[in-house]
């Protein structure tokens, strides 16, 4: 029920995803059952291939995440996290209130022991046709060096097991290549990372190298990461308006990736963009399948033992 264009696009996207999922996968739709069935009928499907869980309440995009999560136990987001905690679903995704999704992750499925702070990551299209990963992109605006170090571990594991990149290269976003560049936090993080045996650290990365093949994973504070993400989105929007899109810049379209995973928690949770259309919802569901099949949470637990 979450997202600017829900429930129409969430149901339509789920129908599209179902056509691409293997037969052993099943989509569970959580929300107002009557409305979901009406949307399924509009998609010319009886919905028999889906499971529907009735959850009549909705946490609005403008509501306070923690208060709404506590006060609306019958919301689709609350119901989704209950099912996830109980093991009745393997992953949970929503384009709804991202704050509530974070609250649900922290208080329901909880953080993996040893992880200081969970993080969210976004895909970076690289010039060579591959994809990179940038983290954090918003939930950790200020970080200590040990938190940035752990982001390197989380990003490397995701890149290896979901993007299927062997021995991924991890870089630290900075204003220069030299170890002494940047603020004290980044300098200290560099000192920790260069001695790392947990991931393949390749040094500092400058802004002009973000889309190059120098790295597979770029680590930064959420403040900086969010600025980079929004700047990339702005350039994509400008180029579309000017009809300058080519194959490479077309890969900046958020629809291609569907959502961003929360890394460092005990399950698979994916947050979609509030403006998601049916294609973005489809890709969000397919991303969930990839993360679950990679058994990412278990691999992160093992790394933090």
C-alpha positions in Angstrom: 0.0 0.0 0.0 3.1 2.3 0.2 4.4 4.6 -2.5 3.1 7.6 -4.4 1.2 5.5 -6.9 0.1 2.6 -4.8 -1.7 0.3 -4.9 -2.1 0.3 -8.7 1.6 0.2 -9.6 2.6 -2.1 -6.7 0.1 -4.7 -7.9 1.0 -4.2 -11.6 4.7 -4.5 -10.8 4.1 -7.7 -8.8 2.2 -9.2 -11.7 5.2 -8.4 -14.0 7.7 -9.8 -11.5 5.7 -13.0 -11.1 6.2 -13.7 -14.8 9.9 -13.6 -14.4 10.3 -15.4 -11.1 11.1 -19.1 -11.0 8.1 -21.4 -10.1 9.4 -22.0 -6.5 9.1 -18.3 -5.7 5.8 -16.8 -4.5 4.8 -13.2 -4.0 2.9 -12.2 -0.9 0.9 -9.0 -1.2 0.3 -7.3 2.1 -2.5 -4.6 2.3 -6.2 -4.1 2.0 -7.4 -7.3 0.5 -10.5 -5.9 -1.2 -8.4 -3.2 -2.9 -5.7 -5.7 -3.9 -8.2 -8.0 -5.5 -9.8 -5.2 -7.4 -6.3 -4.2 -8.8 -5.6 -7.8 -9.7 -8.8 -7.9 -11.6 -7.8 -4.8 -13.4 -4.6 -6.6 -14.4 -6.8 -9.4 -15.8 -5.6 -12.0 -13.3 -7.6 -13.8 -10.7 -4.7 -13.6 -8.3 -4.5 -17.3 -7.5 -0.7 -17.3 -8.0 -0.4 -14.8 -5.2 -0.9 -14.9 -1.5 -2.8 -12.0 0.0 -2.4 -10.9 3.7 -5.0 -8.4 4.8 -3.6 -5.3 6.5 -6.1 -2.4 6.3 -4.0 0.4 7.7 -1.3 2.5 5.9 1.6 4.4 7.3 1.6 7.6 5.2 4.7 9.1 3.7 4.6 12.1 5.9 4.0 10.3 9.2 6.6 10.1 12.0 8.2 6.6 11.4 8.6 5.4 14.9 5.2 6.7 16.2 3.3 5.4 13.2 5.0 2.0 13.4 4.0 1.6 17.0 0.5 3.1 16.7 -0.6 1.2 13.5 0.0 -2.5 14.2 -2.4 -3.4 11.3 -0.4 -1.4 8.7 1.0 -3.2 5.7 4.6 -2.4 6.8 4.0 -3.7 10.4 2.4 -6.8 9.1 5.3 -7.4 6.7 7.8 -7.2 9.4 5.8 -9.6 11.6 5.8 -12.1 8.8 9.5 -11.7 8.2 10.3 -12.1 11.9 8.2 -15.3 12.0 9.9 -16.7 9.0 6.7 -16.8 6.9 8.3 -14.7 4.2 12.0 -14.6 3.2 12.2 -11.0 2.2 10.1 -7.8 2.6 10.1 -4.8 0.2 8.1 -1.6 0.2 8.1 1.7 -1.6 6.3 3.3 1.4 7.6 5.3 4.3 11.3 4.5 4.3 11.7 5.7 7.9 9.1 3.1 9.0 11.0 0.5 7.0 14.2 1.3 8.9 12.4 1.4 12.3 10.8 -2.0 11.5 14.2 -3.5 10.5 15.9 -2.3 13.7 13.2 -3.2 16.1 11.8 -6.4 14.5 14.4 -8.4 12.7 17.2 -6.5 14.4 20.8 -5.8 13.6 23.3 -8.6 13.1 25.5 -8.9 16.3 28.8 -7.1 15.7 27.4 -4.6 13.2 27.6 -1.1 14.7 25.2 0.5 12.2 23.2 -1.0 9.4 23.6 0.9 6.1 21.8 1.4 2.8 23.5 1.1 -0.5 22.8 2.1 -4.1 24.0 0.8 -7.4 26.4 3.0 -9.5 26.4 2.3 -13.3 30.1 2.1 -14.4 31.4 3.2 -17.7 32.7 -0.3 -18.6 29.1 -1.7 -18.4 29.4 -3.2 -14.9 27.9 -1.9 -11.7 29.4 -0.5 -8.6 28.0 0.0 -5.1 28.0 3.2 -3.0 27.3 3.1 0.7 26.0 4.8 2.9 23.5 6.9 1.0 21.4 8.5 3.7 20.7 6.8 7.0 24.2 7.4 8.6 24.9 11.1 8.0 27.8 11.1 10.5 30.1 8.1 10.9 33.1 7.2 13.0 36.1 5.5 11.3 35.1 2.0 12.6 31.7 2.4 11.1 33.1 3.3 7.7 35.4 0.3 8.0 32.4 -2.0 8.5 30.7 -0.5 5.5 33.7 -1.8 3.5 32.9 -5.3 4.8 29.2 -5.1 4.1 29.6 -3.6 0.6 32.3 -6.1 -0.3 30.0 -9.0 0.7 27.1 -7.6 -1.2 29.2 -7.0 -4.3 30.7 -10.5 -4.2 27.5 -12.5 -3.5 24.8 -10.4 -5.3 26.8 -8.7 -8.1 28.9 -11.8 -8.4 32.2 -9.8 -8.5 35.2 -11.9 -7.3 37.4 -10.1 -4.8 35.7 -6.7 -5.2 37.8 -3.6 -5.0 36.8 -1.3 -2.1 37.6 2.4 -2.1 37.1 5.3 0.3 35.5 8.5 -1.1 37.7 11.5 -0.5 38.9 14.8 -1.9 42.2 13.4 -3.0 44.1 10.1 -3.5 46.7 10.8 -0.9 46.2 9.1 2.6 46.6 12.4 4.4 43.7 14.1 2.4 40.3 14.7 3.8 38.9 15.3 7.3 40.1 13.5 10.4 37.4 10.8 10.2 38.3 9.8 6.6 42.0 9.9 7.4 41.5 7.6 10.4 39.3 5.3 8.3 41.9 5.1 5.6 44.5 4.0 8.2 42.2 1.2 9.3 41.3 0.1 5.8 44.8 -0.1 4.4 45.6 -2.8 6.9 42.4 -4.7 6.2 42.3 -8.4 5.6 38.4 -8.3 5.5 38.3 -6.8 2.0 40.4 -5.7 -0.9 41.1 -2.0 -0.2 42.4 0.0 -3.2 42.7 3.4 -1.5 41.0 6.8 -1.8 38.6 7.5 -4.6 37.9 11.0 -5.9 34.5 12.3 -7.2 35.7 12.1 -10.8 36.3 8.3 -10.4 33.0 7.4 -8.9 31.7 5.8 -12.2 35.1 4.4 -13.3 36.3 0.8 -13.0 38.8 1.8 -10.2 36.5 0.3 -7.6 33.5 -2.0 -7.2 32.5 -0.6 -3.8 32.8 3.0 -2.6 32.5 3.8 1.1 31.4 7.2 2.5 29.3 8.9 5.2 25.6 9.0 4.4 25.6 12.8 4.0 28.1 12.6 1.2 26.6 9.5 -0.3 23.2 11.0 -0.5 24.5 14.1 -2.2 26.3 11.9 -4.8 23.1 9.9 -5.4 20.9 12.9 -5.8 23.4 14.6 -8.1 23.5 11.5 -10.3 19.6 11.5 -10.4 19.6 15.2 -11.3 22.0 14.8 -14.2 19.8 11.9 -15.5 16.7 14.1 -15.3 18.4 17.0 -17.1 19.7 14.7 -19.9 16.2 13.3 -20.4 14.7 16.8 -20.6 17.3 17.6 -23.2 16.8 14.3 -25.0 20.5 13.4 -24.7 20.0 10.0 -23.2 22.3 7.2 -24.6 22.7 3.6 -23.6 25.1 4.4 -20.7 23.1 7.3 -19.2 19.9 5.3 -19.6 21.3 3.0 -16.9 20.9 5.8 -14.4 17.2 5.3 -14.5 16.1 4.2 -11.0 13.6 1.9 -12.5 16.4 -0.5 -13.5 17.3 -1.3 -9.9 14.0 -1.2 -8.0 15.3 -0.4 -4.6 18.1 -0.3 -2.1 18.8 -3.1 0.5 19.4 -2.5 4.2 22.7 -4.2 4.9 23.6 -5.5 8.4 20.3 -6.8 9.6 19.1 -10.3 10.2 17.0 -10.6 7.0 16.4 -9.2 3.6 14.6 -5.8 3.5 14.6 -3.6 0.4 13.4 0.0 0.3 11.9 1.2 -3.0 11.7 4.8 -4.3 8.5 6.6 -3.3 7.8 7.5 -7.0 8.3 3.9 -8.1 6.3 2.8 -11.2 5.4 -0.8 -12.1 8.8 -1.5 -13.7 10.6 -0.3 -10.5 8.4 -2.5 -8.4 9.1 -5.5 -10.6 12.8 -5.0 -10.3 12.5 -4.4 -6.5 10.9 -7.8 -6.2 13.5 -9.5 -8.4 16.3 -7.9 -6.3 14.7 -9.5 -3.2 15.0 -12.8 -4.9 18.7 -12.3 -5.7 19.5 -11.2 -2.2 17.7 -14.2 -0.7 19.3 -16.7 -3.0 22.7 -15.2 -2.2 22.0 -16.0 1.5 23.5 -12.6 2.2 22.4 -12.2 5.8 24.0 -15.5 6.8 27.3 -14.6 5.0 27.3 -11.2 6.9 26.7 -13.0 10.2 29.6 -15.3 9.5 31.9 -12.4 8.7 31.1 -10.7 12.0 31.5 -13.7 14.3 
